[in-house]
Amino acid sequence: MSFDAIIAWDSFFHLDHGDQTAMLGRFAAWLRPGGWLMFTSGPSHSAIRDKMFDVPIAYASYSDAGYRVLLAEAGFTVRMAVFDEPQGAIHKVWMAQKS
């Protein structure tokens, strides 16, 4: 089974750093050549544990440079990486294309 696109909006950053790295390889395996990956991340390298509605929640992100390296290693070319709310600059949207 293969796909033309995968969207991981507000979900990918709930994986820890190691699981994100592994997941990029899985995304690459699932996509057809030329396929698209869209995901969201935080603004910088971080790992946060917090609560939302009294439920424990975790967030993790790599730095911009870190994601670029990991995406390239997984066979992706970054086509776009922008903050969707420039005034806040905390929610980055990534578009990467499988080579």
TATA-V777866 format. One record per backbone hydrogen bond with DSSP energy under -1.0 kcal/mol. NH is the residue of the N-H (numbers start at 1). CO is the residue of the C=O. If there is no record, write none. Layout:
NH:CO / NH:CO
This chain:
3:30 / 6:36 / 8:38 / 14:11 / 15:12 / 20:16 / 21:17 / 22:18 / 23:19 / 24:20 / 25:21 / 26:22 / 27:23 / 28:24 / 29:25 / 30:26 / 31:27 / 32:3 / 34:98 / 35:32 / 36:4 / 37:96 / 38:6 / 39:94 / 40:8 / 41:92 / 46:61 / 48:59 / 50:57 / 52:55 / 55:52 / 57:50 / 59:48 / 60:13 / 61:46 / 67:63 / 68:64 / 69:65 / 70:66 / 71:67 / 72:68 / 73:69 / 74:70 / 75:72 / 76:71 / 77:97 / 79:95 / 80:95 / 82:93 / 84:91 / 88:85 / 89:85 / 92:41 / 93:82 / 94:39 / 95:80 / 96:37 / 97:77 / 98:35 / 99:75
